[in-house]
Amino acid sequence: FYFKIIQLLKYLSKSYKKKVIICLHPKDNLFKKKKIFKNFEVVKYSSQKNIFKSFIVIFFDTSAIVDALILKKRLIVITSDAMDKNQLAQANDYHNEAGILKIDLDKNNLKNLKNNLKNLNKSREKYSSYTKKYINPDGKKLGYEKIIKTIKRNFFN
């Protein structure tokens, strides 16, 4: 699984002449992942900052992707037989509902990715409808804004 991810990241980095930064979940083992991804920068606690600056965001199984959807970043969700059913279901939902480009690490030939920038740009067209349907369903405020308002109203008034 990691070997395939590394091959994909190297290929995309070379193709687009971009640096790869791997953002870990706060509970992930930084030391272990730095060994696995020794040719890339590996960080924790800075996903949001790096998503904001990113050219492409590649992910699987993360809620941090909401920021990238709102910012209309180029997104790629990866799948593999090594992932569990829940991870695959979430990845497929993002692909089907939001139009996010999906790459199956077990079936995809990296040479087929060469022209994906056009597809990545086109896939962003569906993000607005996904955001309106799932992230901002009332069309007024984002979920986090509603939570902050509710907490302030219920606990600080």
C-alpha positions as CSV (number, residue, x, y, z in Angstrom):
1,F,0.0,0.0,0.0
2,Y,2.7,2.5,1.0
3,F,4.9,1.5,-1.9
4,K,2.0,2.3,-4.3
5,I,1.3,5.6,-2.6
6,I,5.0,6.6,-2.8
7,Q,5.1,5.7,-6.5
8,L,2.0,7.8,-7.1
9,L,3.4,10.8,-5.2
10,K,6.7,10.6,-6.9
11,Y,5.0,10.5,-10.3
12,L,2.7,13.5,-9.6
13,S,5.6,15.5,-8.0
14,K,7.7,15.0,-11.1
15,S,4.8,15.6,-13.5
16,Y,3.7,18.8,-12.0
17,K,7.1,19.9,-10.6
18,K,5.6,20.3,-7.1
19,K,6.9,19.4,-3.7
20,V,4.9,16.8,-1.7
21,I,4.0,17.4,1.9
22,I,2.3,14.5,3.7
23,C,0.0,15.7,6.5
24,L,-0.7,13.1,9.2
25,H,-3.6,12.7,11.5
26,P,-2.8,14.0,14.9
27,K,-2.9,10.5,16.4
28,D,-0.6,9.1,13.7
29,N,3.0,8.1,14.5
30,L,5.2,10.9,13.0
31,F,8.5,9.0,13.5
32,K,7.2,5.9,11.8
33,K,5.7,7.8,8.9
34,K,8.9,9.8,8.4
35,K,10.7,6.5,7.9
36,I,8.1,5.2,5.4
37,F,8.0,8.5,3.5
38,K,11.7,9.3,3.8
39,N,11.8,11.2,0.5
40,F,8.9,13.6,1.4
41,E,8.2,16.2,4.0
42,V,6.0,14.6,6.7
43,V,4.1,16.9,9.2
44,K,1.4,16.9,11.8
45,Y,-1.0,19.6,13.0
46,S,-0.8,21.6,9.8
47,S,-3.3,20.0,7.4
48,Q,-5.4,23.1,7.1
49,K,-2.5,25.4,6.3
50,N,-1.1,23.0,3.7
51,I,-4.5,22.4,2.1
52,F,-4.8,26.1,1.7
53,K,-1.5,26.4,-0.1
54,S,-1.8,23.1,-2.1
55,F,-1.9,22.6,-5.9
56,I,-3.5,19.1,-5.5
57,V,-4.8,17.4,-2.4
58,I,-4.6,13.6,-2.4
59,F,-6.4,11.8,0.4
60,F,-8.2,8.8,1.7
61,D,-10.4,8.5,4.8
62,T,-10.3,12.1,6.2
63,S,-12.7,14.7,7.3
64,A,-10.0,17.4,6.8
65,I,-11.0,17.3,3.1
66,V,-13.9,19.5,3.8
67,D,-11.6,22.5,3.8
68,A,-10.3,21.5,0.3
69,L,-13.8,21.1,-1.0
70,I,-14.8,24.6,0.2
71,L,-11.6,26.0,-1.3
72,K,-12.3,24.1,-4.6
73,K,-8.9,22.5,-4.6
74,R,-8.0,19.9,-7.2
75,L,-8.7,16.6,-5.3
76,I,-7.8,13.0,-5.8
77,V,-9.2,10.3,-3.6
78,I,-7.2,7.1,-3.5
79,T,-8.5,3.6,-3.1
80,S,-6.9,0.2,-2.7
81,D,-7.8,-3.4,-1.8
82,A,-5.7,-2.8,1.3
83,M,-8.3,-0.4,2.6
84,D,-11.3,-1.5,4.8
85,K,-14.9,-1.4,3.7
86,N,-15.7,1.9,5.5
87,Q,-12.7,3.6,3.9
88,L,-13.6,2.4,0.5
89,A,-17.2,3.4,1.0
90,Q,-16.2,6.9,2.0
91,A,-13.8,7.3,-0.9
92,N,-16.5,6.1,-3.3
93,D,-19.0,8.5,-1.8
94,Y,-16.6,11.4,-2.3
95,H,-16.0,10.3,-5.9
96,N,-19.7,9.7,-6.7
97,E,-21.3,12.6,-4.8
98,A,-18.6,15.3,-5.1
99,G,-17.1,14.3,-8.5
100,I,-13.6,13.9,-7.0
101,L,-11.2,12.1,-9.2
102,K,-10.5,8.6,-7.9
103,I,-7.3,6.6,-8.4
104,D,-7.3,2.9,-7.6
105,L,-3.8,2.2,-6.6
106,D,-4.2,-1.5,-7.5
107,K,-5.5,-1.0,-11.0
108,N,-4.2,2.4,-12.2
109,N,-1.2,2.6,-14.5
110,L,0.7,5.8,-13.7
111,K,1.2,6.6,-17.4
112,N,-2.6,7.0,-17.6
113,L,-2.4,10.0,-15.2
114,K,-0.5,12.2,-17.5
115,N,-3.5,14.2,-18.7
116,N,-5.4,14.3,-15.4
117,L,-5.0,18.0,-14.8
118,K,-7.9,18.7,-17.2
119,N,-10.0,16.1,-15.3
120,L,-8.9,17.5,-12.0
121,N,-10.0,21.0,-13.0
122,K,-13.3,19.7,-14.5
123,S,-14.1,17.7,-11.3
124,R,-14.3,20.9,-9.3
125,E,-17.5,21.8,-11.0
126,K,-19.5,19.5,-8.8
127,Y,-18.0,20.7,-5.5
128,S,-20.4,23.6,-5.1
129,S,-23.5,21.3,-5.2
130,Y,-21.8,18.9,-2.8
131,T,-21.0,21.7,-0.4
132,K,-24.6,23.0,-0.6
133,K,-26.0,19.5,0.0
134,Y,-23.7,18.2,2.7
135,I,-21.6,20.9,4.2
136,N,-23.8,24.0,4.0
137,P,-27.3,22.6,3.7
138,D,-29.2,25.7,4.8
139,G,-27.3,27.8,2.3
140,K,-26.4,30.4,5.0
141,K,-23.6,29.4,7.3
142,L,-21.0,26.7,7.4
143,G,-21.4,24.0,10.0
144,Y,-18.5,25.2,12.2
145,E,-20.0,28.7,12.3
146,K,-23.3,27.3,13.5
147,I,-21.5,25.2,16.2
148,I,-19.6,28.3,17.5
149,K,-22.8,30.4,17.5
150,T,-24.7,27.6,19.4
151,I,-22.0,27.2,22.0
152,K,-21.8,31.0,22.5
153,R,-25.6,31.2,22.8
154,N,-26.0,28.3,25.2
155,F,-22.9,28.7,27.4
156,F,-21.8,32.3,27.3
157,N,-25.0,34.4,27.4
